[in-house]
Amino acid sequence: MEYEEAAALLKAKGQEQLLQYYDELNESERKQLLSDISKVNFSIVESSKPHETKIRGHICPVEAVSTDVIAERKDEFFETGIKTLKEGKVAAALLAGGQGSRLGFNRPKGMYNMGLTKELTIFELQFRNILNIAELAAPFHIFIMTSRQNHDETVEYFKSVNFFGYPEEKIHFYIQDVSPACDYDHKVFLDTKCHVALSPNGNGGWYTSLIRNGLGSVIHDNGIEWINVYAVDNVLQKICDPVFIGATVMKGVKCGAKVVRKARADEKVGVLCLENDRPAIIEYYEMPENLKVLTDENGELVYRWGVILNYLFDVEILDDTIRARLPYHAAEKAIAHMENGERVKPAQPCGYKFETLVVDMVKRMGSCLAYEVDREKEFAPVKNATGVDSVETARELLLKNGIEL
């Protein structure tokens, strides 16, 4: 993009502030700024609305396949899942774009060392599980979504550990798409004088980013029908679990979601339920208080199935979400930006970042199996350095599961 083209575009969009420092930049910096401007989707800023907390439609609980039922039918679920894996119909997608900054670790979060007496990263813990499944069935394709900030370091790390012994040709790295950040007047921020403030477009952007990075051919050329999406920060995550795959396939649904029983009414997890007879995930901050605390005749929470960001998606419906496009949501954030010639890092929210959400993707599936797992065996999130859902609590659970640290 040339300067004149950028200036005309920004004038039409009312975003001329993005060129306010142009005269101060050297040639290389000017090219960088113009490149950033060319990538901005201004329609996101113009049309997105802040997260809405009002629930629309009729909400009711879902029935889950309980751990008891899974134990009874484990063999038949396993047989179907292993067959599906052996036929090459399943791939995995790891959402690994985050940094470990909340852990005091300014590197890719997956590289955080969970070991006490040895090096044992989150990536390694998850790949141990993957290697076990690959040995039972066959190596499957794994798509690893990174960010602009951590891509190179993530790729170099995997190379340094020889991909944990996994076939390199089965691992595909790609960078998540970004969206602009703006102030409350919807004026897009500059991150630096030569960089537009761009941030990852939310966990719902994992599939569109994959496709835009040219990896759709890997899926369609290899006959992949299901993709198991999971988050990097759960160190007990089971990936491409054949029992989960088999249960989802046998149920005849378009999506499977691993869920745990909520530990308490105010636990900060999204709840899988039905909204107007379609699967929906109601975030903890959206759930009305009367429904949040509602119990049944056994004293159990009625809305008790908390999601752990481990989903199995039907590829055909995923392709439909590309065509239909997921909505963007505006989330209030404290955003570093240029102000009066200086880069400031506000402590309080000062504008919006725009995100697509995987919960909207689940809605588009039309049908979803809630699959209960034992939280002490499969749910150890690492979100904080200490306290709830922390390195400390995750290490305790790893030790409970017999993993040497």
C-alpha positions as a printed Julia matrix, in Angstrom:
405×3 Matrix{Float64}:
   0.0     0.0    0.0
   1.3     3.45  -0.96
   0.95    6.55   1.24
  -1.66    8.22  -0.97
  -3.83    5.1   -0.98
  -3.55    4.78   2.81
  -4.35    8.45   3.37
  -7.47    8.22   1.18
  -8.65    5.06   2.93
  -8.13    6.5    6.4
  -9.91    9.73   5.5
 -12.9     7.74   4.24
 -12.94    5.69   7.45
 -12.32    8.62   9.81
  -9.06    7.03  11.03
  -6.5     9.66   9.94
  -4.78    9.46  13.35
  -2.92    6.35  12.17
  -0.67    8.55  10.03
  -0.02   11.23  12.66
   3.64   10.26  13.15
   4.36    9.36   9.52
   6.68   12.34   8.93
   8.85   11.27  11.9
   9.5     7.77  10.54
  12.39    6.48   8.45
  11.75    4.62   5.2
  11.66    1.17   6.79
   9.25    2.3    9.51
   6.97    3.95   6.96
   6.73    0.69   5.01
   5.9    -1.14   8.22
   3.13    1.28   9.11
   1.6     1.19   5.63
   1.75   -2.61   5.72
  -0.09   -2.66   9.05
  -2.75   -0.26   7.77
  -3.34   -2.49   4.75
  -4.17   -5.4    7.11
  -6.75   -3.56   9.21
 -10.33   -4.7    8.75
 -12.11   -1.46   9.63
 -15.53   -3.12   9.31
 -14.8    -4.98  12.56
 -14.39   -1.69  14.4
 -17.45   -0.18  12.78
 -19.89   -3.04  13.34
 -18.85   -4.89  16.51
 -20.62   -4.34  19.78
 -19.44   -4.85  23.35
 -20.04   -8.28  24.91
 -23.72   -8.57  25.64
 -24.55  -10.17  28.97
 -28.27  -10.47  28.32
 -29.33  -14.02  27.46
 -31.86  -14.27  24.69
 -34.21  -17.18  24.14
 -35.21  -20.15  26.28
 -32.38  -21.65  28.35
 -32.48  -25.19  29.67
 -29.87  -27.67  30.94
 -28.3   -30.41  28.85
 -27.95  -34.06  29.7
 -24.35  -35.25  29.7
 -22.88  -38.67  29.14
 -21.71  -39.25  32.7
 -18.46  -40.86  33.79
 -20.49  -43.88  34.96
 -22.04  -44.42  31.54
 -18.67  -43.85  29.87
 -17.11  -46.5   32.11
 -19.88  -48.98  31.19
 -19.56  -48.35  27.44
 -15.83  -47.61  27.33
 -14.91  -50.59  25.14
 -17.42  -49.84  22.37
 -16.64  -46.11  22.42
 -12.91  -46.9   22.32
 -13.29  -49.31  19.39
 -15.17  -46.73  17.31
 -12.72  -43.96  18.23
  -9.61  -46.0   17.42
 -11.11  -47.03  14.07
 -11.83  -43.37  13.25
  -8.26  -42.41  14.18
  -6.72  -45.28  12.2
  -8.69  -44.18   9.15
  -7.01  -40.77   9.4
 -10.3   -38.95   9.94
  -9.21  -37.01  13.05
  -6.74  -34.16  13.51
  -5.92  -31.93  16.48
  -5.62  -28.16  16.8
  -3.63  -26.68  19.69
  -4.41  -23.08  20.63
  -0.97  -21.91  21.75
  -0.79  -18.21  20.92
  -0.46  -16.98  24.49
   2.52  -15.79  26.46
   3.13  -16.81  30.06
   3.18  -13.2   31.31
   0.66  -13.86  34.11
   3.06  -16.53  35.34
   6.01  -14.11  35.29
   7.26  -15.89  32.17
   7.72  -13.79  29.03
   7.91  -16.69  26.6
   5.31  -18.93  24.94
   3.08  -20.33  27.66
   3.52  -23.89  26.4
   7.23  -23.62  27.2
   6.57  -23.01  30.9
   8.37  -25.55  33.09
   6.0   -27.48  35.33
   8.83  -29.62  36.69
  10.23  -29.36  40.2
  13.39  -31.45  39.81
  13.61  -31.5   36.02
  12.51  -29.68  32.88
   8.94  -30.66  32.02
   7.13  -28.11  29.88
   3.4   -27.85  29.25
   4.05  -28.75  25.61
   5.88  -31.92  26.65
   3.12  -32.98  29.04
   0.54  -32.69  26.26
   2.71  -34.42  23.69
   3.26  -37.37  26.02
  -0.47  -37.98  25.75
  -0.41  -37.48  21.98
   2.42  -39.99  21.56
   0.48  -42.6   23.54
  -2.56  -42.21  21.26
  -0.41  -42.25  18.11
   1.12  -45.53  19.26
  -2.33  -47.08  19.7
  -3.7   -45.8   16.39
  -1.41  -43.83  14.05
   0.19  -40.36  14.03
  -2.46  -37.76  13.22
  -2.09  -34.24  11.87
  -1.63  -31.52  14.51
  -2.2   -27.84  13.78
  -0.48  -25.52  16.26
  -1.82  -21.98  16.32
   0.71  -19.37  17.45
   0.69  -15.57  17.57
   2.85  -12.93  15.93
   4.6   -12.54  19.29
   5.49  -16.17  19.93
   5.55  -17.92  16.55
   9.28  -18.01  15.88
  10.17  -19.02  19.43
   7.52  -21.76  19.47
   8.75  -23.26  16.19
  12.37  -23.11  17.33
  11.46  -24.82  20.6
   9.79  -27.74  18.81
  12.8   -28.09  16.54
  15.15  -28.07  19.56
  13.31  -31.03  21.14
  13.01  -32.86  17.8
   9.2   -32.46  17.94
   9.18  -34.86  20.93
   9.77  -37.7   18.5
   6.52  -37.02  16.64
   6.65  -37.06  12.8
   7.58  -33.52  11.78
   5.51  -33.7    8.59
   2.38  -34.17  10.7
   2.87  -30.9   12.63
   1.73  -27.64  11.04
   2.36  -24.23  12.63
   0.3   -21.19  11.74
  -0.15  -17.66  13.03
  -3.49  -16.48  14.36
  -5.22  -13.64  12.54
  -5.35  -10.27  14.26
  -7.95   -7.55  14.68
  -7.47   -3.84  15.47
  -7.8    -2.33  18.94
  -9.49    1.04  19.39
 -10.56    3.65  21.93
 -14.13    4.17  23.1
 -14.74    6.46  20.12
 -13.73    3.59  17.83
 -10.53    5.31  16.76
  -7.93    2.62  16.08
  -4.85    2.85  18.31
  -1.23    2.93  17.26
   0.86    0.5   19.31
   4.04    2.36  18.34
   4.62    5.14  15.87
   5.03    2.59  13.08
   2.75   -0.23  14.27
  -1.03   -0.32  14.4
  -2.38   -1.87  17.62
  -3.37   -5.34  16.44
  -4.27   -8.25  18.73
  -5.23  -11.93  18.23
  -8.83  -12.26  17.09
 -10.06  -14.56  19.89
 -10.26  -18.32  20.31
 -13.05  -18.48  17.74
 -10.54  -17.43  15.08
  -8.57  -20.69  15.14
 -10.21  -22.21  12.05
 -10.43  -19.13   9.84
  -6.75  -18.47  10.67
  -5.87  -22.04   9.76
  -7.61  -21.74   6.4
  -6.11  -18.33   5.63
  -2.67  -19.74   6.32
  -3.19  -22.23   3.48
  -3.67  -25.36   5.59
  -7.16  -26.22   4.38
  -5.63  -28.53   1.77
  -4.07  -30.65   4.52
  -7.54  -31.24   5.95
  -9.38  -31.92   2.73
  -6.64  -33.8    0.86
  -6.26  -36.2    3.77
  -9.96  -36.84   4.32
 -10.0   -35.35   7.82
 -13.58  -35.23   9.11
 -13.06  -34.2   12.75
 -10.76  -31.75  14.5
 -10.13  -31.93  18.24
  -9.46  -28.38  19.47
  -7.78  -27.87  22.82
  -6.12  -25.15  24.89
  -2.45  -25.04  25.83
  -3.02  -24.09  29.47
  -4.59  -27.36  30.67
  -1.67  -29.62  31.61
  -3.89  -32.72  32.01
  -5.51  -32.28  28.62
  -6.21  -35.54  26.78
  -5.93  -35.0   23.04
  -7.68  -37.13  20.42
  -9.03  -39.33  23.2
 -10.45  -42.37  21.35
 -13.24  -42.9   23.9
 -14.39  -39.28  23.49
 -14.17  -39.52  19.71
 -16.1   -42.8   19.67
 -18.88  -41.47  21.92
 -19.28  -38.36  19.73
 -19.31  -40.34  16.47
 -21.76  -42.94  17.81
 -24.1   -40.23  19.11
 -24.41  -38.85  15.56
 -23.83  -35.24  16.61
 -21.74  -32.54  14.96
 -19.73  -31.57  18.02
 -18.46  -33.04  21.27
 -17.48  -31.03  24.35
 -15.59  -32.35  27.34
 -17.19  -31.04  30.51
 -16.62  -31.24  34.26
 -19.07  -30.87  37.12
 -18.74  -27.34  38.44
 -16.95  -27.23  41.77
 -19.27  -24.46  42.98
 -21.97  -22.17  41.64
 -19.62  -19.22  41.12
 -16.78  -21.16  39.45
 -15.48  -19.13  36.52
 -16.19  -21.57  33.7
 -18.66  -21.42  30.84
 -21.66  -23.76  31.15
 -22.87  -25.95  28.3
 -26.65  -25.8   28.01
 -29.36  -25.37  25.41
 -30.61  -22.03  24.1
 -33.71  -22.32  21.94
 -32.98  -26.05  21.62
 -29.48  -25.47  20.23
 -26.2   -26.08  22.08
 -24.9   -22.94  23.74
 -22.2   -22.04  26.21
 -23.23  -19.43  28.74
 -20.2   -17.69  30.24
 -20.02  -17.41  34.01
 -20.52  -13.63  33.87
 -23.61  -14.03  31.65
 -25.48  -16.67  33.65
 -28.4   -15.14  35.6
 -27.88  -15.55  39.34
 -31.11  -17.52  39.82
 -29.99  -20.1   37.26
 -26.41  -20.14  38.49
 -27.43  -21.31  41.98
 -30.42  -23.47  40.96
 -30.24  -27.03  42.33
 -32.22  -30.21  41.64
 -33.85  -32.64  44.06
 -30.45  -34.19  44.79
 -28.9   -30.86  45.68
 -26.8   -30.77  42.5
 -26.46  -27.67  40.37
 -28.91  -27.84  37.48
 -26.49  -25.92  35.23
 -23.44  -27.9   36.26
 -21.54  -28.84  33.11
 -18.51  -26.57  32.82
 -16.54  -26.62  29.56
 -12.74  -27.06  29.58
 -11.95  -25.97  25.99
 -11.63  -29.45  24.55
 -14.01  -29.81  21.6
 -14.42  -32.21  18.71
 -15.8   -30.41  15.65
 -17.25  -31.75  12.41
 -15.16  -30.3    9.55
 -18.13  -29.91   7.22
 -19.87  -27.58   9.7
 -16.58  -25.78  10.37
 -16.44  -24.95   6.68
 -19.95  -23.52   6.97
 -18.76  -21.21   9.78
 -16.13  -19.82   7.37
 -18.82  -18.91   4.87
 -21.28  -17.56   7.44
 -18.59  -15.77   9.52
 -18.61  -15.7   13.28
 -19.57  -12.41  14.94
 -16.9   -10.22  16.51
 -17.35   -9.12  20.11
 -15.84   -5.98  21.61
 -14.11   -6.62  24.94
 -13.02   -3.76  27.19
  -9.27   -3.93  27.79
  -6.34   -1.91  29.05
  -4.49   -1.39  25.76
  -0.95   -0.09  25.37
  -0.93    2.69  22.77
   0.67    5.91  21.58
  -0.47    9.09  23.28
   1.08   12.52  22.71
   4.15   10.93  21.17
   4.73    8.45  24.02
   3.74    4.82  24.41
   1.52    4.41  27.49
   0.42    1.24  29.3
  -2.81    2.1   31.14
  -3.77    0.17  34.26
  -7.49    0.5   33.53
  -9.53   -0.36  30.41
  -9.29    2.35  27.78
 -10.89    0.82  24.73
 -11.87   -2.35  22.89
 -10.19   -5.43  21.48
 -12.25   -7.46  19.05
 -12.63  -11.21  19.41
 -14.46  -14.12  17.86
 -15.44  -16.78  20.36
 -15.41  -20.56  20.15
 -18.74  -20.53  22.02
 -20.35  -19.06  18.88
 -18.78  -21.9   16.9
 -20.46  -24.46  19.18
 -23.82  -22.77  18.53
 -23.32  -23.15  14.79
 -22.79  -26.91  15.15
 -26.49  -27.47  15.86
 -25.92  -30.52  18.07
 -23.35  -31.26  20.76
 -22.52  -34.15  23.07
 -21.68  -33.13  26.63
 -19.04  -35.67  27.68
 -18.18  -35.72  31.38
 -14.59  -36.18  32.51
 -13.08  -36.45  35.98
 -11.73  -32.99  36.72
  -8.89  -34.39  38.84
  -7.71  -36.44  35.86
  -8.31  -34.05  32.97
  -8.66  -30.48  34.2
  -5.61  -28.7   35.59
  -5.63  -25.18  34.11
  -2.57  -22.97  34.54
  -3.86  -19.41  34.48
  -2.19  -17.83  37.51
   1.16  -18.04  39.29
  -0.52  -18.79  42.63
  -3.99  -19.39  44.05
  -6.93  -20.78  42.06
  -6.14  -22.45  38.7
  -2.45  -21.84  39.21
   0.93  -23.47  38.72
   0.63  -24.69  42.32
  -2.77  -26.37  41.92
  -1.81  -27.87  38.55
   1.37  -29.37  40.0
  -0.66  -30.94  42.82
  -2.94  -32.6   40.3
  -0.03  -33.78  38.16
   1.5   -35.45  41.21
  -1.9   -37.01  42.07
  -1.92  -38.54  38.59
   1.46  -40.13  39.16
   3.45  -37.76  36.96
   6.99  -37.28  38.19
   7.96  -33.64  38.46
